[in-house]
Amino acid sequence: MTNARPRMTNLFEQLGLDSSEQAIAQFIESHQLDADTRIADADFWTESQRQFLIEKIKSDGEWAIIVDQLNESLHEDSVK
């Protein structure tokens, strides 16, 4: 078992998505959310992805930090 802190690449792997840096950047760019949409409510997640995100947010641990970073990235356009 590894004690490494989760990273964005790990999050994308857990979500079953391409975890290359280029794929992550493209995903973030093409899936921007409006200011009123919570990350777990975005319509592009599958139900299992949505549940994973909700679980990690509620855990308030290291995974929650990574999910929050993704959340901020997905809302970049709404704060410009």
N, C-alpha and C positions, 0 to 999 in steps of 0.2 A: 504494500500500500504506500502511495506517495503522499507526502505532506506538503507538496507544492501548492502554492496559492492558485486558485483558478484565475484564468486569463480569458480574454475575449475569445481567443481561439478555442478554449475548452468549452465555453458557453455555446458557441456555434456547433461544435461537435456534439454536445449533449442535445441540442435541438435538431440534430440530424441534417445540418446545413453544411455547405462547403466552408471550411475553416481557414482557407488561405487568406492572406492579408488583402489580396486584390478582391476576392469574393466578398469578404466582410465589408470593405469599402463600398463596393457596388451595391450590396444589400442595403446598407445604411443610406446611400444616396437615392436609391430607387424606392425606399419604403418610408419616406418622411411622414410623420404624423402631425395633425393639427394640434394646437395647444390643449384642446379639450379631450383628446383621446389618450387614455391610459395605455401603457405598453401592453398589458395583458388583454386589453379590449380591442386591439388592432385586428382587422378582419383577415389579415394574411396568415395568422397562426393556425395550425391544426389544433384540435382540442387537447391533444397530449402536450403539445408545445405550450399552449396556454396554461395548462395545469402545472407544468414544470416551472414556468415563470412565476406564477402565483405562489407556489410552494417556496421557491427560493427567495422571493420578496418577503414573505412572512417569516422566514427563518432568521432574518436580520443578521446573517453571518457573512462570511467572505463572498459567497455566491450572490448575496443581495447587492453587494457593492458593484459587482460586475454587471448584474442586470440593470442597476441604476445607471451605470456608465452607458450601456446600450440605450436605455431610455433617453438619456440626455442627447445622445447622438441622433436618435430617431426624431427628436424634437428640435434639432438645430434650425431648420427653416422657419419654424413657428416663432422663434425669438429674434429673428433678424429685423 
